[in-house]
Amino acid sequence: MGEAGYKIQETRCRIQDIGNRIQETGERFCENKMMKKMSRHNFKNLDVWKLSRELCKEVYEVTTSFPTAEKFALTSQIRRCVISISSNIAEGTSRTSDKDFARFIEISLGSCFELETQIILANDIGFLNEEKAVLLQNKLQKIQKMLQGLYNRIQKSNS
């Protein structure tokens, strides 16, 4: 191989080396960006997620006294609904954009309003006493306010 061949081979090696460094830098950048996003939206650190877990436990305890005939009807619907509040908060934090995260917060908020309706209905038909229904609704309204505040902060940060 002549001198020109060596220079071509050397240039190729340099180009490949530069390409490898760019790729490594890009991977580190993406990894750092993802880590920042994860630390910014770690669902386990969100008070609203913690409170929604408490509500879930309370709802499960209360629904154990519902009639057996309701096991696959209102009981199941209420339980699935309360689970979706904290689950959607957690799932939303995994998203890489604030727009997606905000959408999951909206879904959680929708589940809150759905659950509120179901609690009212359970009280109306006598499955829940008034005192317990009010306690659950008060906690749920606190979660709704917290979710709305979180949603507003996310939206504001994107403006």
C-alpha atoms as an extended CHARMM CRD file, in Angstrom:
* protein
*
       159  EXT
         1         1  MET       CA              0.0000000000        0.0000000000        0.0000000000  PROA      1               0.0000000000
         2         2  GLY       CA              1.3940000000        3.3540000000       -0.9890000000  PROA      2               0.0000000000
         3         3  GLU       CA              1.5400000000        6.5750000000        0.9670000000  PROA      3               0.0000000000
         4         4  ALA       CA             -1.8770000000        7.6780000000       -0.3610000000  PROA      4               0.0000000000
         5         5  GLY       CA             -3.4170000000        4.4000000000        0.8320000000  PROA      5               0.0000000000
         6         6  TYR       CA             -2.0440000000        4.9030000000        4.3470000000  PROA      6               0.0000000000
         7         7  LYS       CA             -3.3670000000        8.4700000000        4.4480000000  PROA      7               0.0000000000
         8         8  ILE       CA             -6.8130000000        7.2740000000        3.3580000000  PROA      8               0.0000000000
         9         9  GLN       CA             -6.7760000000        4.5170000000        5.9940000000  PROA      9               0.0000000000
        10        10  GLU       CA             -5.5870000000        6.9900000000        8.6590000000  PROA      10              0.0000000000
        11        11  THR       CA             -8.3520000000        9.4490000000        7.6830000000  PROA      11              0.0000000000
        12        12  ARG       CA            -10.9520000000        6.6820000000        7.8780000000  PROA      12              0.0000000000
        13        13  CYS       CA             -9.7340000000        5.7550000000       11.3770000000  PROA      13              0.0000000000
        14        14  ARG       CA             -9.9450000000        9.3980000000       12.4730000000  PROA      14              0.0000000000
        15        15  ILE       CA            -13.4490000000        9.7400000000       11.0550000000  PROA      15              0.0000000000
        16        16  GLN       CA            -14.5200000000        6.5270000000       12.7740000000  PROA      16              0.0000000000
        17        17  ASP       CA            -12.9690000000        7.7420000000       16.0400000000  PROA      17              0.0000000000
        18        18  ILE       CA            -14.8100000000       11.0670000000       15.7600000000  PROA      18              0.0000000000
        19        19  GLY       CA            -18.0420000000        9.2100000000       14.9790000000  PROA      19              0.0000000000
        20        20  ASN       CA            -17.5910000000        6.9980000000       18.0380000000  PROA      20              0.0000000000
        21        21  ARG       CA            -16.9930000000       10.0290000000       20.2590000000  PROA      21              0.0000000000
        22        22  ILE       CA            -20.0930000000       11.7740000000       18.8730000000  PROA      22              0.0000000000
        23        23  GLN       CA            -22.1720000000        8.6520000000       19.4780000000  PROA      23              0.0000000000
        24        24  GLU       CA            -20.8630000000        8.2980000000       23.0540000000  PROA      24              0.0000000000
        25        25  THR       CA            -21.5450000000       11.9750000000       23.7340000000  PROA      25              0.0000000000
        26        26  GLY       CA            -25.0530000000       11.6380000000       22.2980000000  PROA      26              0.0000000000
        27        27  GLU       CA            -25.7470000000        8.5610000000       24.4080000000  PROA      27              0.0000000000
        28        28  ARG       CA            -24.4930000000       10.3260000000       27.5400000000  PROA      28              0.0000000000
        29        29  PHE       CA            -26.6220000000       13.3750000000       26.6820000000  PROA      29              0.0000000000
        30        30  CYS       CA            -29.7440000000       11.2410000000       26.2080000000  PROA      30              0.0000000000
        31        31  GLU       CA            -29.0100000000        9.2940000000       29.3870000000  PROA      31              0.0000000000
        32        32  ASN       CA            -28.4920000000       12.5070000000       31.3850000000  PROA      32              0.0000000000
        33        33  LYS       CA            -31.6510000000       14.0330000000       29.9270000000  PROA      33              0.0000000000
        34        34  MET       CA            -33.6450000000       10.9130000000       30.8510000000  PROA      34              0.0000000000
        35        35  MET       CA            -32.1690000000       10.8700000000       34.3600000000  PROA      35              0.0000000000
        36        36  LYS       CA            -33.0850000000       14.5340000000       34.8440000000  PROA      36              0.0000000000
        37        37  LYS       CA            -36.5950000000       13.8260000000       33.5980000000  PROA      37              0.0000000000
        38        38  MET       CA            -36.9100000000       10.8050000000       35.8810000000  PROA      38              0.0000000000
        39        39  SER       CA            -35.6680000000       12.6870000000       38.9210000000  PROA      39              0.0000000000
        40        40  ARG       CA            -37.9410000000       15.6100000000       38.1200000000  PROA      40              0.0000000000
        41        41  HSD       CA            -41.0190000000       13.4060000000       37.8720000000  PROA      41              0.0000000000
        42        42  ASN       CA            -40.3650000000       10.5720000000       40.3070000000  PROA      42              0.0000000000
        43        43  PHE       CA            -43.9030000000        9.5140000000       41.1910000000  PROA      43              0.0000000000
        44        44  LYS       CA            -42.8360000000        8.1370000000       44.5800000000  PROA      44              0.0000000000
        45        45  ASN       CA            -41.8990000000       11.6850000000       45.6170000000  PROA      45              0.0000000000
        46        46  LEU       CA            -45.2420000000       13.2110000000       44.6420000000  PROA      46              0.0000000000
        47        47  ASP       CA            -47.5430000000       13.9140000000       47.5920000000  PROA      47              0.0000000000
        48        48  VAL       CA            -50.5790000000       13.4800000000       45.3550000000  PROA      48              0.0000000000
        49        49  TRP       CA            -49.4610000000        9.9450000000       44.4890000000  PROA      49              0.0000000000
        50        50  LYS       CA            -48.9440000000        9.1320000000       48.1810000000  PROA      50              0.0000000000
        51        51  LEU       CA            -52.3660000000       10.4870000000       49.1010000000  PROA      51              0.0000000000
        52        52  SER       CA            -54.0300000000        8.5890000000       46.2580000000  PROA      52              0.0000000000
        53        53  ARG       CA            -52.4790000000        5.3610000000       47.5910000000  PROA      53              0.0000000000
        54        54  GLU       CA            -53.9610000000        6.0770000000       51.0120000000  PROA      54              0.0000000000
        55        55  LEU       CA            -57.3460000000        6.6580000000       49.3980000000  PROA      55              0.0000000000
        56        56  CYS       CA            -57.0120000000        3.3850000000       47.5000000000  PROA      56              0.0000000000
        57        57  LYS       CA            -56.4410000000        1.4800000000       50.7130000000  PROA      57              0.0000000000
        58        58  GLU       CA            -59.4370000000        3.1470000000       52.3630000000  PROA      58              0.0000000000
        59        59  VAL       CA            -61.6830000000        2.4320000000       49.3900000000  PROA      59              0.0000000000
        60        60  TYR       CA            -60.6460000000       -1.2230000000       49.3610000000  PROA      60              0.0000000000
        61        61  GLU       CA            -61.4190000000       -1.5000000000       53.0780000000  PROA      61              0.0000000000
        62        62  VAL       CA            -64.8260000000        0.1740000000       52.6880000000  PROA      62              0.0000000000
        63        63  THR       CA            -65.8700000000       -1.8980000000       49.6870000000  PROA      63              0.0000000000
        64        64  THR       CA            -65.3040000000       -5.1750000000       51.5420000000  PROA      64              0.0000000000
        65        65  SER       CA            -68.6250000000       -4.4990000000       53.2730000000  PROA      65              0.0000000000
        66        66  PHE       CA            -70.5080000000       -4.0620000000       49.9710000000  PROA      66              0.0000000000
        67        67  PRO       CA            -72.9770000000       -6.8500000000       49.1250000000  PROA      67              0.0000000000
        68        68  THR       CA            -71.4960000000       -9.9210000000       47.4470000000  PROA      68              0.0000000000
        69        69  ALA       CA            -73.8890000000       -9.4000000000       44.5410000000  PROA      69              0.0000000000
        70        70  GLU       CA            -71.9940000000       -6.1630000000       43.7930000000  PROA      70              0.0000000000
        71        71  LYS       CA            -68.5970000000       -7.8680000000       43.6100000000  PROA      71              0.0000000000
        72        72  PHE       CA            -68.4820000000       -7.6690000000       39.8080000000  PROA      72              0.0000000000
        73        73  ALA       CA            -70.4700000000       -4.4540000000       39.5040000000  PROA      73              0.0000000000
        74        74  LEU       CA            -70.0860000000       -1.3290000000       41.6510000000  PROA      74              0.0000000000
        75        75  THR       CA            -67.3850000000       -2.8350000000       43.9060000000  PROA      75              0.0000000000
        76        76  SER       CA            -65.2130000000       -3.7580000000       40.9530000000  PROA      76              0.0000000000
        77        77  GLN       CA            -65.8350000000       -0.4330000000       39.2030000000  PROA      77              0.0000000000
        78        78  ILE       CA            -64.9590000000        1.6070000000       42.2960000000  PROA      78              0.0000000000
        79        79  ARG       CA            -61.7930000000       -0.3890000000       42.9170000000  PROA      79              0.0000000000
        80        80  ARG       CA            -60.5910000000       -0.1620000000       39.3240000000  PROA      80              0.0000000000
        81        81  CYS       CA            -61.3050000000        3.5470000000       39.3610000000  PROA      81              0.0000000000
        82        82  VAL       CA            -59.3800000000        4.2990000000       42.5490000000  PROA      82              0.0000000000
        83        83  ILE       CA            -56.4360000000        2.2110000000       41.3570000000  PROA      83              0.0000000000
        84        84  SER       CA            -56.2690000000        4.1660000000       38.1120000000  PROA      84              0.0000000000
        85        85  ILE       CA            -55.6930000000        7.4650000000       39.9510000000  PROA      85              0.0000000000
        86        86  SER       CA            -52.2830000000        6.5520000000       41.3600000000  PROA      86              0.0000000000
        87        87  SER       CA            -51.4480000000        4.2830000000       38.4160000000  PROA      87              0.0000000000
        88        88  ASN       CA            -51.9040000000        7.0550000000       35.8560000000  PROA      88              0.0000000000
        89        89  ILE       CA            -49.8220000000        9.4430000000       37.9330000000  PROA      89              0.0000000000
        90        90  ALA       CA            -47.0290000000        6.8510000000       37.9830000000  PROA      90              0.0000000000
        91        91  GLU       CA            -47.3530000000        6.0330000000       34.2900000000  PROA      91              0.0000000000
        92        92  GLY       CA            -47.3360000000        9.7110000000       33.4010000000  PROA      92              0.0000000000
        93        93  THR       CA            -43.9990000000       10.2390000000       35.1120000000  PROA      93              0.0000000000
        94        94  SER       CA            -42.4420000000        7.7000000000       32.7530000000  PROA      94              0.0000000000
        95        95  ARG       CA            -43.2460000000        9.8370000000       29.7280000000  PROA      95              0.0000000000
        96        96  THR       CA            -40.4620000000       11.8610000000       28.1940000000  PROA      96              0.0000000000
        97        97  SER       CA            -42.5190000000       14.9600000000       27.4350000000  PROA      97              0.0000000000
        98        98  ASP       CA            -44.4240000000       17.2320000000       29.7640000000  PROA      98              0.0000000000
        99        99  LYS       CA            -47.3240000000       17.1580000000       27.3140000000  PROA      99              0.0000000000
       100       100  ASP       CA            -47.6610000000       13.3860000000       27.7620000000  PROA      100             0.0000000000
       101       101  PHE       CA            -47.2110000000       13.6860000000       31.5270000000  PROA      101             0.0000000000
       102       102  ALA       CA            -49.9630000000       16.3190000000       31.6720000000  PROA      102             0.0000000000
       103       103  ARG       CA            -52.2740000000       14.0310000000       29.7010000000  PROA      103             0.0000000000
       104       104  PHE       CA            -51.8990000000       11.2580000000       32.2930000000  PROA      104             0.0000000000
       105       105  ILE       CA            -52.5730000000       13.7680000000       35.0630000000  PROA      105             0.0000000000
       106       106  GLU       CA            -55.7930000000       14.6720000000       33.2130000000  PROA      106             0.0000000000
       107       107  ILE       CA            -56.7390000000       10.9960000000       33.0860000000  PROA      107             0.0000000000
       108       108  SER       CA            -56.1080000000       10.6910000000       36.8400000000  PROA      108             0.0000000000
       109       109  LEU       CA            -58.2810000000       13.7310000000       37.4190000000  PROA      109             0.0000000000
       110       110  GLY       CA            -61.0360000000       12.1680000000       35.3250000000  PROA      110             0.0000000000
       111       111  SER       CA            -60.8200000000        9.0210000000       37.4350000000  PROA      111             0.0000000000
       112       112  CYS       CA            -61.2100000000       11.1720000000       40.5530000000  PROA      112             0.0000000000
       113       113  PHE       CA            -64.4770000000       12.6230000000       39.2920000000  PROA      113             0.0000000000
       114       114  GLU       CA            -65.6700000000        9.1860000000       38.2510000000  PROA      114             0.0000000000
       115       115  LEU       CA            -64.8580000000        7.8380000000       41.7260000000  PROA      115             0.0000000000
       116       116  GLU       CA            -66.6190000000       10.7600000000       43.3750000000  PROA      116             0.0000000000
       117       117  THR       CA            -69.7790000000        9.9000000000       41.4490000000  PROA      117             0.0000000000
       118       118  GLN       CA            -69.5010000000        6.2530000000       42.4600000000  PROA      118             0.0000000000
       119       119  ILE       CA            -69.0520000000        7.1710000000       46.1310000000  PROA      119             0.0000000000
       120       120  ILE       CA            -72.1760000000        9.3320000000       45.9590000000  PROA      120             0.0000000000
       121       121  LEU       CA            -74.0840000000        6.4760000000       44.3080000000  PROA      121             0.0000000000
       122       122  ALA       CA            -72.8540000000        3.9720000000       46.8980000000  PROA      122             0.0000000000
       123       123  ASN       CA            -74.1300000000        6.3050000000       49.6030000000  PROA      123             0.0000000000
       124       124  ASP       CA            -77.4460000000        6.8270000000       47.7730000000  PROA      124             0.0000000000
       125       125  ILE       CA            -78.1620000000        3.0960000000       47.6330000000  PROA      125             0.0000000000
       126       126  GLY       CA            -77.0370000000        2.4590000000       51.1950000000  PROA      126             0.0000000000
       127       127  PHE       CA            -73.6970000000        0.7140000000       50.6710000000  PROA      127             0.0000000000
       128       128  LEU       CA            -71.7990000000        3.5730000000       52.3430000000  PROA      128             0.0000000000
       129       129  ASN       CA            -72.9250000000        5.5300000000       55.3640000000  PROA      129             0.0000000000
       130       130  GLU       CA            -72.9730000000        9.3240000000       55.1170000000  PROA      130             0.0000000000
       131       131  GLU       CA            -69.9940000000        9.8330000000       57.4300000000  PROA      131             0.0000000000
       132       132  LYS       CA            -67.6740000000        7.5200000000       55.4790000000  PROA      132             0.0000000000
       133       133  ALA       CA            -68.8770000000        8.9110000000       52.1450000000  PROA      133             0.0000000000
       134       134  VAL       CA            -68.0530000000       12.4540000000       53.2750000000  PROA      134             0.0000000000
       135       135  LEU       CA            -64.6080000000       11.4230000000       54.5520000000  PROA      135             0.0000000000
       136       136  LEU       CA            -63.7820000000        9.7340000000       51.2410000000  PROA      136             0.0000000000
       137       137  GLN       CA            -65.1030000000       12.6820000000       49.2340000000  PROA      137             0.0000000000
       138       138  ASN       CA            -63.0360000000       15.1460000000       51.2820000000  PROA      138             0.0000000000
       139       139  LYS       CA            -59.8400000000       13.1860000000       50.6650000000  PROA      139             0.0000000000
       140       140  LEU       CA            -60.7640000000       12.8060000000       47.0110000000  PROA      140             0.0000000000
       141       141  GLN       CA            -61.3770000000       16.5450000000       46.6230000000  PROA      141             0.0000000000
       142       142  LYS       CA            -57.9530000000       17.2290000000       48.1170000000  PROA      142             0.0000000000
       143       143  ILE       CA            -56.4370000000       14.8840000000       45.5140000000  PROA      143             0.0000000000
       144       144  GLN       CA            -58.4110000000       16.6280000000       42.7670000000  PROA      144             0.0000000000
       145       145  LYS       CA            -57.0260000000       20.0220000000       43.8230000000  PROA      145             0.0000000000
       146       146  MET       CA            -53.4940000000       18.6530000000       43.9780000000  PROA      146             0.0000000000
       147       147  LEU       CA            -53.8110000000       17.0720000000       40.5330000000  PROA      147             0.0000000000
       148       148  GLN       CA            -55.2140000000       20.2870000000       39.0810000000  PROA      148             0.0000000000
       149       149  GLY       CA            -52.3240000000       22.2370000000       40.6180000000  PROA      149             0.0000000000
       150       150  LEU       CA            -49.7970000000       19.7650000000       39.2050000000  PROA      150             0.0000000000
       151       151  TYR       CA            -51.4610000000       19.9390000000       35.8000000000  PROA      151             0.0000000000
       152       152  ASN       CA            -51.3730000000       23.7680000000       35.8690000000  PROA      152             0.0000000000
       153       153  ARG       CA            -47.6700000000       23.7830000000       36.8200000000  PROA      153             0.0000000000
       154       154  ILE       CA            -46.8510000000       21.4050000000       33.9630000000  PROA      154             0.0000000000
       155       155  GLN       CA            -48.8220000000       23.5240000000       31.5000000000  PROA      155             0.0000000000
       156       156  LYS       CA            -47.2120000000       26.7370000000       32.7860000000  PROA      156             0.0000000000
       157       157  SER       CA            -43.7080000000       25.2940000000       32.3940000000  PROA      157             0.0000000000
       158       158  ASN       CA            -44.4670000000       24.6320000000       28.7260000000  PROA      158             0.0000000000
       159       159  SER       CA            -45.6630000000       28.1820000000       28.0270000000  PROA      159             0.0000000000
